[in-house]
Amino acid sequence: MEYSYRPRGVCSQRMDFELEDGKIVSVKVTGGCDGNLKGIASLVAGMDIDEAIRRMEGIRCGYKATSCPDQMAKALKAFQAEHA
């Protein structure tokens, strides 16, 4: 299933997920720190959604109250809430 999310408070502008059977198949992020986000997307591919949320939730970027990984966690939680 495909799911798109518009992150807030970070440099990235859009996160597109492919999710299947409670796992992350792939993630594509538009905007933000290209290499870092490609690395994160590669690391979470195949990971259980709950595990990805647990690992990324609450991470901050410098002085910001959030980060791209934290926004990914928020996106995944929003997906779970919509598809519960």
Secondary structure, DSSP 8 states (H G I E B T S, - for coil): -EEEE--SSSSEEEEEEEEETTEEEEEEEEES-HHHHHHHHHHHTT-BHHHHHHHHTT---TTSS--HHHHHHHHHHHHHHHT-
